[in-house]
Amino acid sequence: MSDERFTDFGFERVPRADKRRRVRAVFDSVAANYDLMNDLMSAGAHRLWKHFTLTLANLRPGQRALDVAGGTGDLALGLARQVGARGRVVLADINAAMLARGRDRLLDAGFVDNVACVLADAERLPFAAGSFDCITIGFGLRNVTDKAAALAAMHRALKPGGQLLVLEFSQPRLPGLKPLYDAYSFRVLPWLGRKVAHDEASYRYLAESIRMHPDPETLLKMLVAAGLEGCRYHNLAGGIVAVHRGYRA
Ligand SMILES: C[S@@+](CC[C@H](N)C(=O)[O-])C[C@H]1O[C@@H](n2cnc3c(N)ncnc32)[C@H](O)[C@@H]1O
């Protein structure tokens, strides 16, 4: 088999056709504890990173937004608040267990008519070209097998002038932060996964998948290659997380 037929699943090399199934198994396993684990693992900081992303989105009432790989719906909830009753938000995810939790949270928060939940692969979004004013993907892109295809699909689904926001783990920039971050990722995260979620392997995958994700400059070039314009990124938490932004011309 040629190299192109393999991709990374954490630090493992797996046949490209297998990655989607392996990622699905991870999120089937973590769905029940996902929100609790997010708070524990980041000491609540993921809420600030999502708040910052939503501040960049800055949608007006009546606009349309899509949250790709939206999972339990944190970003979709914030987007729904911004666009209000006259707007529309679609929460899309490839995993039925994660999507069901997101749908329940949106319903519990009172969003019924202006939100929809769609089981969809980021690489093949089932929306007409030019459908959305804003598309977000939060901590989802690194799990996607063909990231270029996903970026192209999101670019296509944006309206002209619409913006894509990619919130994702990145690489620590602050001097001295990397060894601490590595120790935390490879020792504490799998331990927390074992103790709280009874699933060490999924949290080891989390730490490994972050290391395999493109660095912020490479990701910026990927946004440009997908046709996005005005691309730039913000480092958060000393570079542990980055938000990339680009527009459809
Ligand atoms: C770490 S969770 C992030 C959930 C949510 N966006 C957040 O920030 O809390 C990653 C999500 O990406 C979804 N996912 C993975 N691969 C995907 C794909 N190819 N297309 C769509 N969603 C995908 C998973 O099912 C999971 O819900």
The ligand as a MOL file (V3000), in Angstrom:
LIG
                    3D

  0  0  0     0  0            999 V3000
M  V30 BEGIN CTAB
M  V30 COUNTS 27 29 0 0 0
M  V30 BEGIN ATOM
M  V30 1 C -13.6630 17.0990 20.6960 0
M  V30 2 S -15.2900 17.0270 20.0730 0 CHG=1
M  V30 3 C -15.7140 18.7340 19.9340 0
M  V30 4 C -17.1820 18.9950 20.1790 0
M  V30 5 C -17.5640 20.4760 20.2420 0
M  V30 6 N -17.3130 21.1270 18.9760 0
M  V30 7 C -16.8060 21.1830 21.3420 0
M  V30 8 O -15.9970 22.0570 21.0210 0
M  V30 9 O -17.0180 20.8600 22.4980 0 CHG=-1
M  V30 10 C -15.0030 16.5550 18.4060 0
M  V30 11 C -16.2820 16.2640 17.6420 0
M  V30 12 O -15.9360 16.0870 16.2710 0
M  V30 13 C -16.8060 15.1050 15.7410 0
M  V30 14 N -16.2340 14.6110 14.4900 0
M  V30 15 C -15.1230 13.8540 14.3380 0
M  V30 16 N -14.9060 13.6120 13.0250 0
M  V30 17 C -15.8750 14.2650 12.3410 0
M  V30 18 C -16.1930 14.3990 10.9600 0
M  V30 19 N -15.4370 13.8190 10.0100 0
M  V30 20 N -17.2630 15.1330 10.6180 0
M  V30 21 C -18.0290 15.7150 11.5670 0
M  V30 22 N -17.7970 15.6050 12.8890 0
M  V30 23 C -16.7290 14.9000 13.2750 0
M  V30 24 C -16.8920 14.0850 16.8540 0
M  V30 25 O -17.9740 13.2090 16.6900 0
M  V30 26 C -16.9970 14.9940 18.0770 0
M  V30 27 O -18.3270 15.2760 18.4010 0
M  V30 END ATOM
M  V30 BEGIN BOND
M  V30 1 1 1 2
M  V30 2 1 2 3
M  V30 3 1 2 10
M  V30 4 1 3 4
M  V30 5 1 4 5
M  V30 6 1 5 6
M  V30 7 1 5 7
M  V30 8 2 7 8
M  V30 9 1 7 9
M  V30 10 1 10 11
M  V30 11 1 11 12
M  V30 12 1 11 26
M  V30 13 1 12 13
M  V30 14 1 13 14
M  V30 15 1 13 24
M  V30 16 1 14 15
M  V30 17 1 14 23
M  V30 18 2 15 16
M  V30 19 1 16 17
M  V30 20 1 17 18
M  V30 21 2 17 23
M  V30 22 1 18 19
M  V30 23 2 18 20
M  V30 24 1 20 21
M  V30 25 2 21 22
M  V30 26 1 22 23
M  V30 27 1 24 25
M  V30 28 1 24 26
M  V30 29 1 26 27
M  V30 END BOND
M  V30 END CTAB
M  END
